[in-house]
Amino acid sequence: MKVIGAIIFLSFLGFALALPGHRKNLLARTNADWLVDLSSAFTHFFIAPLLQVTFTYGVFRYFFPELQGAVSGSLAISLGLYAIVDYAWYWNHRLFHGDPFFWKLHRAHHSPKVVDVLSTSRNPFITHFFRVYLWLVGLFVYLLADPGYFLWVSVFGSAIIFWGHTPFCLPADSQIEKMISRLLVTPRQHLWHHSRGNPNCNFGSVFSLWDRIHGTLFQSDGLPLAYGESVNLPILKQLLWPF
């Protein structure tokens, strides 16, 4: 499934490179930006799944072998479990912004002055250990008798997350944007989360419902004029250890 996620990621990257205005922004990246973002993408697609398999499966097989495959893998249950993952991440994300220690783990993600699909996975390696969905996804795959539906729903969620970090916004007054944004996070919403000086809104990654329920949703017909917080971290701190 991570292979499919990587294909979606590369597709968004390809669209950006195919459009002159977006291609200019991408190619204007510094060598340091390329190193950080490509290394982070490698961690996201290869190292993090390895952690899920080796750690989550290892721990649960040792302590709770009888629970492996104990839950039905129906589509309804898979959707419900993924909603739990996304809701848990909503609060996890708020913690990353609200606590000084956790903000240090997350601030590199808010450092790019241009938000695009390459910046989706920009996080220091250590941050992955504090991202609740890394462990919940591994746990639910372990518990499900057939995790096929759950994995496909997770791929769809990844596509929404990648899309949210692109400049490919639907027109603000379009019915499609209004319909999709009632339930799912669109770029027009998530880009405001990355706006300079206004990151304490739109914490949802896949479902916008959580922001609506908890009063953290910010919407505007326009787009931010500037992105990125004032974060100047050496490359190693952006890649590995942000303290």
C-alpha positions in Angstrom: 0.0 0.0 0.0 2.9 2.3 0.6 3.9 1.8 -3.0 0.5 3.1 -4.0 0.9 6.1 -1.6 4.3 6.8 -3.2 2.7 6.7 -6.7 0.1 9.3 -5.5 2.9 11.4 -4.0 4.9 11.3 -7.3 1.7 12.1 -9.3 1.2 15.3 -7.4 4.8 16.1 -7.8 4.6 15.4 -11.5 1.6 17.7 -11.9 3.5 20.5 -10.1 6.5 20.0 -12.4 4.2 20.1 -15.5 2.8 23.5 -14.6 5.2 26.4 -15.3 4.3 28.5 -12.2 4.4 25.6 -9.8 7.6 24.2 -11.5 9.3 27.5 -10.9 8.6 27.3 -7.1 9.7 23.7 -6.9 13.0 24.3 -8.7 13.7 27.4 -6.7 14.3 25.2 -3.6 17.7 25.2 -2.1 19.9 22.2 -2.0 19.3 22.0 1.7 15.5 21.9 1.1 15.9 19.1 -1.4 18.0 17.1 1.0 15.6 17.5 3.9 12.5 16.9 2.0 13.7 13.9 0.0 15.2 12.3 3.1 12.0 12.9 5.0 10.0 11.3 2.2 12.3 8.3 2.3 11.6 8.0 6.0 7.9 8.4 5.5 7.6 5.7 2.8 10.2 3.2 4.0 11.5 3.7 7.5 8.2 4.5 9.2 6.4 1.4 7.8 9.4 -0.7 9.0 8.9 0.7 12.5 5.2 -0.2 12.3 5.9 -3.8 11.3 8.8 -4.6 13.5 7.8 -2.7 16.7 4.0 -2.9 16.7 3.8 -6.4 15.5 6.7 -7.5 17.7 5.2 -6.1 20.9 1.7 -7.3 20.3 2.7 -10.7 19.1 4.7 -11.1 22.3 2.1 -9.8 24.8 -1.2 -10.3 23.0 -0.9 -13.1 20.4 -4.5 -14.1 20.8 -5.6 -10.6 19.5 -4.1 -10.9 16.1 -6.9 -11.0 13.5 -9.6 -10.8 16.3 -11.6 -8.0 14.7 -13.7 -8.2 11.6 -12.2 -6.4 8.6 -15.5 -5.2 7.1 -15.7 -1.9 5.3 -17.8 -0.3 8.0 -15.4 -1.3 10.8 -12.4 -0.2 8.7 -14.0 3.2 8.2 -14.7 3.5 11.9 -11.2 2.6 12.8 -9.7 5.1 10.4 -12.0 7.8 11.8 -10.5 6.9 15.2 -7.0 7.3 13.8 -7.7 10.6 12.2 -9.5 12.0 15.3 -6.6 10.9 17.5 -4.2 12.7 15.1 -6.3 15.8 15.4 -5.6 16.0 19.1 -2.0 14.8 18.6 -1.6 17.7 16.1 -3.0 20.2 18.5 -0.5 19.0 21.1 2.3 19.5 18.6 1.3 23.1 18.4 0.2 23.7 22.0 3.1 22.3 24.0 6.7 23.8 23.7 8.4 20.4 23.7 6.1 19.0 21.0 6.3 22.2 19.0 10.1 21.6 18.7 9.3 18.2 17.2 6.9 19.7 14.7 8.2 23.1 13.8 10.4 21.9 10.9 7.2 20.9 9.2 6.1 24.6 9.3 9.4 26.0 8.1 8.9 25.9 4.3 8.1 29.2 2.8 6.5 27.4 -0.1 4.1 24.6 0.7 3.9 21.8 -1.8 3.7 18.0 -1.8 7.4 17.7 -1.0 6.9 19.4 2.3 4.2 16.9 3.4 6.6 14.6 5.1 9.1 17.1 6.4 9.7 16.1 10.0 12.7 15.1 12.0 13.1 11.3 12.3 12.5 11.4 16.1 9.1 13.0 15.5 7.6 9.8 14.0 7.8 8.1 17.4 5.4 10.8 18.7 2.8 10.6 15.9 -0.1 8.6 17.2 -1.3 7.4 13.8 2.0 5.6 13.2 1.2 3.2 16.0 -2.6 3.1 15.7 -2.4 2.1 12.0 0.0 -0.7 12.9 -2.2 -1.8 15.8 -5.4 -1.9 13.8 -3.7 -3.8 11.0 -2.7 -6.3 13.6 -6.2 -6.6 15.1 -8.1 -6.9 11.8 -8.7 -10.4 10.4 -8.5 -8.9 6.9 -7.0 -5.4 6.9 -7.5 -4.9 3.1 -10.4 -2.4 3.4 -8.6 -0.5 6.2 -5.4 -0.3 4.1 -7.3 1.1 1.1 -9.1 3.6 3.3 -5.6 4.6 4.6 -4.4 5.1 1.1 -7.3 7.4 0.4 -6.5 9.3 3.5 -2.9 9.7 2.4 -4.1 11.0 -0.9 -6.1 13.7 0.9 -3.1 14.6 3.0 -0.9 15.0 0.0 -3.5 17.0 -1.8 -3.8 19.3 1.2 -0.2 20.2 0.9 -0.4 21.2 -2.8 -1.5 24.5 -4.4 -4.1 22.7 -6.4 -7.1 24.5 -4.9 -10.6 24.3 -6.3 -12.4 27.7 -6.8 -13.7 28.9 -3.5 -17.2 29.5 -4.8 -17.4 26.1 -6.6 -20.0 23.7 -5.4 -17.5 20.8 -5.5 -15.2 22.7 -3.0 -18.1 23.4 -0.7 -19.3 19.8 -0.8 -15.9 18.2 -0.3 -14.8 20.7 2.4 -17.8 19.9 4.6 -16.3 16.5 5.3 -12.7 16.4 4.0 -9.7 18.7 4.3 -8.9 20.6 1.1 -5.8 22.6 0.2 -7.8 25.8 0.6 -8.3 24.8 4.3 -4.9 23.2 5.1 -2.8 26.0 3.5 -4.2 28.3 6.1 -2.7 26.0 8.7 0.7 26.6 7.1 0.2 30.4 6.9 2.7 32.6 8.6 1.5 33.6 12.0 -1.8 31.7 11.8 -1.0 28.0 12.3 -3.4 27.4 15.2 -6.3 26.4 13.0 -7.4 23.6 10.7 -5.6 20.8 12.6 -7.5 18.0 10.8 -5.5 16.0 8.2 -8.2 14.0 6.4 -11.6 14.9 8.0 -12.5 18.6 8.4 -15.3 17.4 10.8 -13.0 17.6 13.8 -12.2 21.2 13.3 -15.9 22.0 12.8 -16.8 20.2 16.0 -14.1 21.8 18.2 -14.2 25.4 16.7 -10.8 25.3 15.2 -11.9 25.6 11.5 -10.8 28.7 9.6 -12.1 29.3 6.1 -11.5 32.1 3.6 -12.2 32.7 0.0 -8.6 33.9 -0.4 -5.3 32.1 0.2 -2.5 33.1 2.6 0.0 35.7 1.4 2.9 34.1 3.2 3.8 30.7 4.5 6.3 29.3 7.0 7.2 30.2 10.6 10.5 31.8 11.5 12.3 28.5 12.1 16.0 28.4 11.2 17.3 24.9 12.0 20.5 23.3 10.8 20.0 20.4 8.4 20.7 17.7 11.0 18.2 19.1 13.4 15.5 19.1 10.6 16.4 15.6 9.7 17.0 13.9 13.0 16.9 15.7 16.4 15.3 19.1 16.6 16.5 20.1 20.0 
